[in-house]
Amino acid sequence: MKVIIGLSGGVDSSVAALLLKNEGHEVTGVTMKIWRPGKYAGGGRDACFGSSEDEDVAAAEALCDRIKIPYRTFDCAEQYDDLVVSHFRDEYISGRTPNPCVRCNAMMKFGILPAMATAAGIDFDRFATGHYARTDAQDGRFRLLRGVDSFKDQSYFLYRLSQEQLARHLFPLGALTKEEVRCIARQNNLDAAEKPDSQDFYSGDRDELIGEPDRPGNIVDEFGKVLGQHTGFWKYTIGQRKGLGISNPLPLYVVELNACLNQVVVGTVEKTIGHSLIADSCNWISIPPPEADLEIQIKVRSAGQPIQGALRPLGEGRYEARFDSGIAGVAPGQSAVFFQGDVLLGGGIIRSAK
């Protein structure tokens, strides 16, 4: 089978490419170049989007030379700026907290990158990545499953994929643990064997991407009492405790970002715990859109394990999720993703929480 694989220069995609090659597939490595030198400053952190891109491309090219497969890069910087960075900026200025990785996967890695490969004349049957996730098929529909390594599972970031994208995708690492992947890399003397994982979206200061001048405003409690000042509400995130610059007998956390009033609202720790949320812009990948109540497990961020909850359709593509045990720091703009066991049912964008 002819397979193209998205390469980042890291250990996961490197091992995925090696496994595909060893299985006898005709493999081509591809990388999307998203960094535009001079547009942003970037920083020293290891991140998906940053000025170290040339080093990552060199690492991917070296891997392909090492395992003897062709390699191509595609300039996707303009599309990335339009689809990911601009959305990131707009969401923060609106008082919401986006997840750029979710958007990048659906629109860039699984969308524009394979489309560019096709346009360049590369013939392939399947597109692969180094994500820790799995797929299967049931009742004529492809399903997205959590990776076997529950601590590394990346299905959360993939919930916006379509049936068409799942149908042609391969996840070579889905049944492996991270330690097994590193072990394979060491056994095959891959340069990326000990390379740390990228933990950040952007290598620099996110304020640079937002590009908004300071807008002084008040930090207030839930009753509107002024406790301090800020220079831009978008510089804060729901659940944040450190860096508020205010003193109080009890620790205070950010519980709301009010873009209209230019306020950062803070409260005590119990005010950060949410027991329900409303989500819309939903994508149901493994099942049709639910029309009745469902018992589900839910994640509102990639880290941690799903917690038990219940889902209720509200009509017009909106859903209410309830979770009795409570979740800290549920932020509008982030993704709520719904599971039943290992099956990722779908997810949506959080609009409100309480």
N, C-alpha and C positions, 0 to 999 in steps of 0.2 A: 504494500500500500504506500502511496505517496503522501508524506506528512510534512507540513511546515510546523515549526515550533518557535514560539516567541521566546527569545533569549534576553536575559538581563545582565548576564555576566556573573550571577550568583550561583550558589551551590544547587538550589532546587531546579532551576531550568537546565543547568548543566547536566545533572544526573538524569533528568527526564529525557534530554536529547540522547544521552548515552544508552539508556534503556531502550528507546525506540530503535536506535541504530542496531543494537544487539539482537532485537527481535526480528531483524531482517527488513525493516521498512526503509524506503527511500526517503531520507530525511534532509530537509533544508532548514537551516537556522535563519530567523528573521528578527530584526530589532527595529522598533520605532524610535526615531530620534525626536525628542520633544523639547530639548533645551535650545534656546536661541541665545547665543553669546551676546552680551551687551544689553539685553532687554531687562534682565533681572540680575541682581548681584549674587544671589545664592549665599551659601555659607559652607562651613566645614563639616556639617553633619552628613552622615551617610543617608541618602534619601532617594526616592524614586525620581524626584524632579530637582535637579541641581547641576552645578557646574562640573561635577565629576563624571558627566555622561561619557566623555571621550574615553575615560579609563574603563568604564563598564563596557563600551563597545569594543575596545581593544581586548578585554577579557573574553567577551563572547566570540570574537573573531579567532582568538587563540584556541578556544575550546573547539571550535569547528575545524580548525586546522589539525588539532590534536586527534580528533575522532574521524577526521576525513569526510566531512560533509560540506556542501556549499553554504555560503553565508551571504545575506543581503541586508542592507539597512534601508530604511525609508524615512524621509523627512516628513514628520507629522507635527512639527512645531506650531504651524498656523492653526491646524484643527484642534490641537490640544489647548491652545490659548483661547480659542473661541468656545470650545465645548466644556472644558474643565476649569481653567483658571477664571474665566469670566463668570461662570456660574458660582464658583467659590466666592468671588468678590461680591457678587450681587446678593448671595444668601447672607453673608456676614453683615453687610450694610442694612439688610432687612431685619436684623436681630435674630437670625437663625444660625444653626451650626451644621454645615453640610458635611458629607462624607465624600471627598473627591475620589477616593479609590473605587467606590461603588460605581460612580458615573464613568470613570476612566475604563473600568473593565468592560462594561456593557457597550460603550460607544467607541472607545479607542482600541483596546487590546483585542476584543472579540468582534469588533466591527470594522473600523477603518484599516487596521493593520492587515488582516487577511484580504480585505477588498483591494488594498494597494498591491499586495502580492499577486492577486489575480490579474489586476490591470497591467502589471509588469510582465505578464506572460508565464508566471510560475504555475505549473500544473500540480494540483494537490487534491487528495481525497478528504483529508482530515487536517484540522488545525489543533495543535496541542500547546499546553502551557504547563508550568511547574506548580500549579495550585494544588493544595491538599484538599481535594474534593473528589466525588465519584458521581457516576450516572448509572441509571438502569432504565428499563422501559416497562410500563404496565398499562394495560387497557389502551394500547395504541398511542401512548403519550410518553415522552422522555421525562425522567425525573432527576432532579438534582439531589444528591445525598451528601451528608457530612463526610469529611475525611476520617479514616480509621483513627488517626492520631487526634484525639479530642482536644489536645492542647494546641495543636497547630492548625486544626480545621479552618479553612478559608472560605467555606461555602457562603458565609454571611455576605462577603464582598461580591458574590456572583448572583444574587437573587434577582437582578434585573435582566438576566439573560433571557433570550427567547427560545422557543422550541426549535427554531431553525439553527440557532447557534449551538444549542446542546446536541442536536442531531449529528453535527459534523465535528464534534469536539472529542479530544482524548485527554484524560487526566492520568498520566503514567504514575504519579506519586500518591494517588488517592488511597491505596491500600498499604502504604508504608508510613512508618514513623519518621520524625525528623532525624533521630539518631541513626536509623537504618539508612537514610539518605546520605548522611555524612560518612557513614561507614563505607558505602558503595563508592563515594567520591575518594576516600582515602585509599581503598583497595585498588582503584584505577588511577591513582596519582593525579587527580584533577586539581588544578591550581586553586579552584574555589572551595576546596574541601573544608577549610577553616575560616572562610570569609564570613563575617558577621551578617546577620539579616538586616535589611533596611527596615527601620522602625518608623520613619517619618515620611510624610507626604512631600514636604519641601525642606531643603537643606538650610534655608535661611530663615529670616524673620517673616512670619506670615503677614505682618503689617505692610511689607513691601509689595506683596501680591495684591493686597486690598487697595493700596495707593490712595488712601483717603487722608486729607489733612486733619489735624487734631480738632476735636469738637468737644470742648469742655462741658461737663454736665455733672449731675449729682449722683452719689451713691446713697440710696435711701433704704429704710427698712420697709416692712410690709404695710405700715401705716402712713408712709410718705415722709417720715422724719429724716432729715438730711444728716448723714453720718460722715460723709466725706465727699471728695470730688474725683472725677476721672477725666481722661483726655480723649475718650472714644469708647463707647459701649461695646464695639466690636472687638476690643482688645481683651475681652473677658469671655469665659465659657461657663455654662450652667454647671454647678457643683464645685466651682473653683473656690479654694480657701485662701491660698497664699497670694501675696502680692496685692491685697486690697488696700493697704495703707490706712486702715482704721483700727481703733482699739475698742474692745467690748468685753464685759465680764465673761461671756460665753463665745466660743468660736463662731464666726459668721461665714456663710457660704453664699455664692451667687445663686439665686433661685429664679431670676427673670432678667431678660434683657429687653427693655422697652425702647424700641427704636423711635416711636412717635414722640415720646417725652424725653428722649435722650437720657434715660436713667438706667442705672444698674441697681437692681433690687436684691437685697441680701436678707438672709434669715438664718435661724439656728438649724442644726443638722436635721431635725425632724421635718423641716420644711423642704428639704431636698428629696424626700422619699415620695415617689409617685406610686399610685395604685391603679391608675388607668390612663389610657392615651387614646387619641383619635389619629388615625392614619388615613391618608389618601394617596393618589398617584400610585396605586398598588399594581404590582406585577405578580400574577399567579403563574408560576412556572411549572409546578408538578401536578397541579389540579386545576380544574376550571374555577372561576371566581365563586367563592362560597355564597350560598343563598340562605343558609341556616346557621345557627350557632354551632361553634366548634370548640372542643377541648384541644388546646394547643400548648406548645412551649414557645417562649418568646425570648429574643435577644434584642437589646437596644444599642448594643455596641459589640464589636468583634470579640473582645476579650471575655473570658468567663464562659460558663455553661448556660444553656437555655433554662429558664425557670417556668414553672407551671402557670398556665393562665387560661383564659377563655376569650373567644373572639365572637363578636356580634356584628352582623352586617347592618349598616345604617342607611343604605341606599345611595345611589349616585356615586358608587365606587368608594364610599367611605366606610371605615370599620372602627369599632371600638374594641380595644383589648383591655382586659382586666387581669390583674395579678395580685392576689391577696397578700403575698409575702412582701410586696413592695420592691421597687428598684430605685436606687439613688441616681440623681442627675439625669433624668429623662429630658432631653433637649429637643425642642422644635427644630426641624431641619435634618435631624439624624434619621437613620433608617430603623424601623421596627421590622424584624424578620421572624417569621412564624414557622415552627417545625412540628412534626409529629414523629417522635423518635429520631431516626437518622434522616428522614425525608424533609427537605426544605420545601414547604408548601408555596411560599411566596413572601412578599413583604411590601412595605410602603413607606412613605415619608411622614414622620411625626409632625402633626400640625399643632397639637396642644396636649398637655398632660396635667394630671392633678392627683 
